[in-house]
Amino acid sequence: MQGGPGETVRAPFLVANEYDRPLDITFEASALRGEGDAEIPVERIAFEPPSLTLARGQRVVQAAITIPGSATPGTTYCGEVRVKGYQARTIALAVSVGEPAVPPADDRKRRGGTRADARSRRKATKSKRPRGGAPQA
């Protein structure tokens, strides 16, 4: 999976019950660790649904990871999900951090503002121009 700082990314995975009895299943994640001390804490990982009772069959569950705004683009964070409720299973989880989808507000100011700001400036410039005839000196 890949996402930018501040974004929430989702990782779907399949849980299956081949037994004739229902299983009560919960999920537990480890913190996702990157280079050095970089980490996405476990509090930023949620499961949809957080738990379930699964009769014989399959169900898709999603891990939702909110990437901290301080995450460094180009870093991959790795950890695991433990599926609890039957034969303890683990699923590897990796999140690669890319560039933010929307630059921070201070970056927009340095580059001249947002698109809406640019449209406002163009309208203001157009309204100051004289209509018809030669340009005035």
C-alpha positions in Angstrom: 0.0 0.0 0.0 1.1 3.6 -0.5 -0.2 6.9 0.7 1.0 10.4 1.6 1.5 11.9 5.1 -1.9 12.6 6.7 -3.8 10.1 4.4 -5.6 7.0 5.5 -4.9 3.9 3.4 -6.7 0.6 3.5 -5.4 -2.9 3.1 -8.1 -5.6 2.5 -7.5 -9.2 3.5 -9.6 -12.3 3.5 -10.5 -14.3 6.6 -11.9 -17.8 6.0 -13.6 -20.3 8.3 -13.6 -23.9 7.1 -15.0 -25.3 10.4 -18.6 -26.3 10.9 -18.8 -24.0 13.9 -18.7 -20.2 14.1 -15.5 -18.5 15.1 -15.1 -15.3 17.1 -12.3 -13.4 15.5 -10.4 -10.3 16.5 -7.4 -8.5 15.1 -4.3 -7.1 16.6 -1.6 -5.1 14.9 2.0 -4.3 15.8 3.4 -0.8 15.3 4.7 -0.3 11.8 8.4 0.4 11.9 10.5 2.3 9.3 14.2 3.3 9.2 15.8 4.3 12.5 13.2 5.3 15.1 10.5 6.0 12.5 7.2 4.4 13.5 3.4 4.4 12.7 2.0 3.7 16.2 -0.6 0.9 16.7 -3.2 3.6 17.7 -3.2 4.7 14.0 -4.3 1.2 12.8 -8.0 0.2 12.9 -9.9 -2.7 11.5 -13.2 -2.6 9.7 -15.0 -4.5 11.3 -13.0 -4.5 14.6 -14.1 -8.1 15.4 -16.6 -10.6 13.9 -18.3 -13.9 14.4 -17.7 -15.9 11.2 -19.8 -18.9 10.3 -18.4 -21.3 7.7 -17.3 -19.1 4.8 -15.2 -16.0 4.0 -15.2 -12.4 4.9 -13.1 -9.4 3.7 -11.7 -7.3 6.5 -9.8 -4.0 6.0 -6.9 -2.6 8.0 -7.1 1.2 7.9 -3.8 2.9 8.5 -3.6 6.7 9.1 -0.2 7.9 8.1 1.1 10.5 10.4 1.7 14.0 8.9 5.3 13.7 10.1 6.0 10.5 8.1 8.9 10.8 5.7 8.1 10.3 2.0 10.2 7.4 0.6 10.1 5.4 3.8 8.4 2.0 4.0 6.9 1.0 7.4 6.5 -2.7 8.1 4.6 -4.7 10.8 2.1 -7.4 11.1 -1.6 -8.2 11.8 -2.4 -11.1 14.1 -5.8 -12.7 13.4 -6.9 -14.1 16.7 -9.7 -16.6 17.2 -8.4 -19.7 15.4 -4.9 -21.1 14.7 -3.1 -17.8 15.3 -2.3 -16.4 11.8 -0.2 -13.4 11.0 -0.3 -11.2 8.0 2.6 -9.0 6.9 1.7 -5.3 6.5 3.8 -2.7 4.7 3.0 0.9 4.0 5.2 3.0 1.7 4.9 6.8 2.2 4.8 8.9 -0.9 4.5 12.6 -1.4 1.4 14.3 0.2 -1.6 14.5 -2.1 -2.1 18.2 -1.2 0.9 20.3 -0.3 0.8 21.8 3.2 -0.8 25.3 3.3 2.6 27.0 3.8 3.9 25.4 0.6 0.9 26.8 -1.3 1.6 30.3 0.0 5.2 30.1 -1.2 4.1 29.1 -4.6 1.5 31.8 -4.9 -1.6 30.3 -3.2 -4.3 27.9 -4.3 -6.0 27.7 -7.7 -8.9 29.6 -6.3 -6.5 32.4 -5.3 -5.1 32.4 -8.8 -8.6 32.7 -10.3 -9.4 35.6 -8.0 -6.2 37.4 -9.0 -7.0 36.9 -12.8 -10.5 38.3 -12.3 -9.2 41.3 -10.4 -6.6 42.0 -13.2 -9.3 41.7 -15.9 -11.6 44.1 -14.2 -8.9 46.8 -14.1 -8.4 46.7 -17.8 -10.2 49.4 -19.9 -12.8 48.0 -22.2 -12.5 48.7 -25.9 -10.2 51.1 -27.7 -6.5 51.4 -27.4 -4.7 50.9 -24.2 -4.3 54.1 -22.2 -0.9 55.5 -21.4 
